[in-house]
Amino acid sequence: LRSQLYCVHQKVTEGASLLLSVLRDPTLQRSSKAWYLLRVQALQLVAFYLSLSSDSLSASLREQLCAQGWQTPEIALIDSHKLLRSIILLLMGSDVLSIQKAAVETPFLDSGENLVQKWQVLTEVLSCSEKLVSHLGHLGSVSEA
């Protein structure tokens, strides 16, 4: 969140440095829904920073972001989108896209924390999809977008 605030206030160097520290911190890398959502947001921020001009983002910071595994904003957004799809399957069950329900699988409880998380994830899916379509459209990959 602080990295996003730095972006808004045009403090790109501070924001990118903070984002890099989050991406590199092994203590933050846990297998939990909250961590996956944090990772999704971090990947979308990576895409934002990588889409900045060389005047706004230094070559050093760009190289450090790329060294984390994302060479382009599109790659970061695609990874974010994949992770979001996995979260949807985790929250709602693997048969969310099929018509038949498996008798063995626990039904999704559409209440309380699950309901809040579902809407958080769906909001992130919409946001990430819009960004991804925009980036791919600008690249000329309209059919892929």
N, C-alpha and C positions, 0 to 999 in steps of 0.2 A: 504494500500500500504506500509506503514512504517513497519507493522508487517511482510509483505513478505520480505522486505529488510533486516530486522533483521534476518530472516531465512537464507537468502543468505549469510549473514556475520557471521553466526554461533552464533548469540546472541539470543538463544532460550528463555531464561528467560525474556528478555526485550520484545521480539516479542509476547510471549504468554500472558504476562501481559497487553500489549497494546490491544491485541485481546480481552481479557476478559473485559477490560474497554469499548470497542466498543459494545460487546455483551450485557453488562449490562446498557448501557446508554439509558434511555427511550426517550431522546430528538432526538435520531437518528432513532427511530422506527416510521416511517411515512408510509402512504400508497401511495407510488409513485414508478414509474418504477426504478428510480435511487436507492431508498432504497432497493427494491427487488434485484437488481443486487449487491448491497453492501452486502446484506445478503447472497446471493449465494456465493460470494467470501469469506466471513467470514466463512461460513460452510466448504468450501473446505480447508481453512486454519486450521480450527478445526480438520478436518480429517488428515491433514499433521502432526499437533502437536501430535495428539493421536497415530499416527503410529510411532512416535519416540521411541527409546528405553528408558528404565528407567534411563540410564546413561545420556541421552541428555535432558530429560524433568523430572523435579523433581516430586515426588509423590504429593506434595502439588498443583502444577500447574495442574497436570493431574486430581486430584480430583475436582479442581475448574472448569475445562473444562467439566468434566462429570456432575457436579452439574447443568450445564446449560441445560442438557437434552440429551447429546450425549455420550453414553457409549463406542462406538467404532467408528473407522474411517468410517466404512461401513455405520453406521446409519447417520452420518453427510453427507456423500456423497449421500445417498438415499434421505435425506431431501433436499439437494441442487438440486438434479435432479428433484424432485417433484416441487420445486419452479420454476425451469427453465421451466418445462412444462406449469405451470400456466402462466408464463410471455409470453410464445409463444402464448397461447390462448388469453391473454390480448392484445398483439400487433397485432395479425393477425386475431382474431375473433374465436369464439368457433367452427366454422365449418371448421377450417383449415385442419382437417383430413378427412372430408367428401367430396364427389364429388359434391353434390348439394349445391348451395348457397342459404341462406335464403334471401328473398327479403327485410326483415325489417332491417337486420343488415348493419351497415355502412361498406363499403368496406375498406380494408387496403390500405392506401396511401403509395405506395412503393417509397417514395422520401424524401429528406431532413433528418430531425432528425429521422423519423421512419426507414429509410433505415439504418442509422448508428446503431440505437438501435437493429434492426433486426440482423445485422451482429455481434454485440457485444454478443447478446444472443446466436446466433448459435455457435459462438466461444466458449462461456462458456459451452454450451451443449456438444460440442465435447470434450473439456478438461475434464469436469466432467464425461462424459461417459467413456473415456479412463481410468481415475483413478478408477472409480467404477468397471469396468471390470477387471482391474489389481488386485484390492483388493479382489474381489470375486473369481477370478481365483486362487489367492494364498491360499484362504481358502478352496479350493477344490470344490467350488460351480460353476463349469464350465458351467453347463447347465443354471443356473440362470444368470451367467455373460453374 
